[in-house]
């Protein structure tokens, strides 16, 4: 079974843990690391013959269009992560539309290829912002991968479906949703497949959870990471407590875990995985 491998292409200083410390006007003053770390990922995937979906931030696409073209040239799917890494529930509908439209255009200008997939910064499609899915359809997207079906202080729709499905919208349209993968254990939904959860969990636990989803539930899993999670040399910013832990925990171990994962499982871009599961519309 092919699982979906995804990367949210943003700079380390775009992470939400730094939002109160680093404003958008400050971003150009920080040293960029995204090209080097993303190219490292491209090299690793190439060694395994694996392909993935890269959800690119429009801000990055504007400044590094060559990187976006390189991702595409390696045979990967390029999708949209918005433009300015704004949480949806911190914006109104028109601000969200403007951000998505600008991000999509920046990526399409770089690649010349239509963008069909979207992922919200910090998975900020929550129950109160489900209206965002209607705007995505209006802006030409075919699928979304923003809903995390767990309890969390920043995101999550705990009772949302766990696996790919069509969402029928009030306006009459539909959008395919590929939720972030969880493991159902003892009546609970446990995250394991990306971000800090991936960095925290021992690799045998991740492998066992993936195998359970694939073999026992018969479904593809979705893995997500950020290039900065494979960059332990990134500049350290002065945050403390839980924020510091969330961002910096186990950065030095991520690359080895990803390497092992690529050896143990087959991966493809989101669009291809969804099309193989009966959602052909996501390929346009």
N, C-alpha and C positions, 0 to 999 in steps of 0.2 A: 504494500500500500504506500502511495506517495502522500507525504504530509506537506503542509504549507510552511515554508520558511520565510520570515519577514524581518526587515530591518527598518527602523524609523531613522531616517538620515537627518540628523540635526547636530549642532555643536554641543559640547559639554555644558556650556553656559546657558543653553536653552532649557535645560531641565527645570521642571516646576519647583524643585527644592530651592532654586536660586532666585525665584521670581521676586521675592521681597528684597533681594540684595542687588540684582543686576537688572536694570531696565533696558528696554529695546534700544534706547538711544546710546546705551553703553556697549552694545554688542560689537560694533566695529573696532573698539579699542582693545578687545581681547584677542590673543593669538589664536588663529584658526587651526583646528586639528582634524577637521572632518574629512579632508581629502586623503590624508595619509591613512587614517584608520579605516575608511571605506575601501580604499585600494587594497589594504591588507585583507579585508574580508573577501574582495573579489578574487584575490590570489588563492585564498584557502578554498573557496567554492570551486575554483577552476581545477584544483588538484583532485577534487572528488567528482567532478563533472556534475555538480549540483547547481540548480538554478533557484532563484528566490524572487520575492517581491520587495522592492525598495520604496517605502513611503517617504518621499522626499519633501522636506520643508521648502516652500517657495522661496523663502529668504536665502536658503542655501543655493537653490537653482539659479537665482539671479546673480549670485556672486561666484558660483563655480559651475557654469553651464557645461564645461568640458567634463566634469565629473559625472553629471547626469547622462551625457552622451556616452561616456565610457561604460556606465552601468548597463545601458541599453545595448551597446556593442558586444558586451559579454553574454548577451542572450537572456538577461533578466527582465522582469516586468517592472516598469516604473509607475508608481501610483503617487497619490497626493497626501501630504500630512498638514494641509493648510498652508498659510503663508507666514504668519508671525507667532506661531505657537501660543495662541490664545485659547484658554479654556472656553468651551461653548457656553457654559453656564455663567461666565463672566461677561457675556456679550448679549446683545439683542439679535433679533432675526436678521436685520439688514446688515449689521456689522459682521455677523457670521457669513452671510451670503457674499459680502465684499471680500472677506478674507479667503474663502474657498475659491471664489472666482479668480482672484489674483494669484493664489498659489497654483491652481490648475493651469492658468495661462503661462506662468513662468516656466513650468515643467514642459508644457507642450511647445513653447517657443524654443526650449533647449533641444528637444528631441525630434520635433516634427511628428510626434506620434500622439494619438488621442489618449487621454488619461481616463480610465474607467473605474478605478478603485480609490477609496478614501479611508484614512484612519485619523480620528480626532486626537489632538494632543491630550495626554493623560487620560485617554479613554473617556472623555467628558460627554459622550452621549449617555445620559442617565435618564431616568424616568421623566424628569422635568424638562429635558431637552430633546425628546423624541421628535419634536417638530423639525429638528435639523435634518432628519432623513428625507422629509419632503423637499427641502431645499436642495439636498444632494441630487435627487432625481431631476429637479428642474434645471440643475447645472450640468446635467449630462452624465452623472455617475451611474454605474450599473451595480456596484457592490460596495458594501461598507464592512469595516472590521474594527469597530470602536466599542462594542458592548462587551463588558466583562461581567459574566453572570455570577458575581460574588458580592459579599458585604465588604465595603472598604470606606475609609474616611474621605476619600477624594473621588471615588468613582464606583460604578457597579450598579447592575439591576439584578438583584439576587435570584429572582424567579424567572429570568429570561431563559429561552431555550439554550441548551449547551452546544448545539451543533448547527451547521449551516442550514438556513431556512429562508424562505421568502417572507418579507414583511409587506403586508398590504396596507397602503397608506390612505389617509382620509380623502386625498384628492383623486383616488382611483388608480394611482400608479403602484408599482411594486419595486422593491429593492432587495437584493440578496444580502443577507447578513452572515458573516463568518465570525462568530464570537471567539473571544480568547478561550483557549482550552482549559478546562478544569477536570480534576479527578473527583468522581463521586465516591465518598467513603463514609460509611456510617451515617448516612443522611446529610452529610456536609459536602460542600463543593470546595475543593482544595486547589489553589493555583500552584502551578509548578513549571509552566512551559516558557517562561520568559522573564526578562527584567531582573529585579531583585530576588524574585522567587527562584529563578534559574541560578543566580549567583549563590544563593544561600543553601539550596538543597544539594546533598551529596549526589554525584552523578548516578550511582546505582538506583537511587530513588526516582530520578528523572527518567531513566531508561525503563524502569518497571512501570511507571505511570503511563509513558508513551505506549508501551506494549499492551497495557490493559485497554487503553482507548482504542488502539488499532485492532487487537485480537478479540478481546472480550466484548467490546461495544461495536466493533466493525466500522469505526469512523476515523477519518483523518484528524490528526492533531495540528494545531497551529503554534509555531514557535515564534517569539518576537524578541529582538534585541536591538540595542542602539550601538552605533559605532563607538561611542565614548565608553561603552561597557567593555570594549576590547582594547582600551587605551589606558593602562595603569599609570602612564607617565604624564597624564593631563595635569594642568595646573590645579592646585588645591585652593578652593575658595573658602572663605571663613564662615562656614555654617557649623552648627553644633547639634548635639543630641540626635533625635530621630532623623532629621534631615541629612545630617552628615552620614549616619549609618546607611540610610536608604541609597545614597548616591555612591558611596565609596566602598561598601562591603564587598570583599572578595573580587575586586577588579582583576587581580593578577591570576585568578583561576578561570576566568570566563573563556579565554581562548582555548585552553586545554579541554574544557567541557564541550565546547562547540566542535572541536576537532573530533572528539570521541562520538558525539551525536551524529556527525556526518558519516562516520564509518559504520554506524549501527542502523541507520534509517535512511530511506529514500525521500528526497524532497523535490518540490516543484513550486513555481509561483502560485499565488492564491488563485488567479484566474484559471489556470490549468486544472488545479485541484477541484475547484468548484464546477467547472465544465464536466469533468469526469464523474462528478456526483449528481449530475442531472440538472445543472444550471448553465446551459450553453449561452444564455444571454450575456453573461459577464465578459465574453470574449468579443462582444460587439456584433 
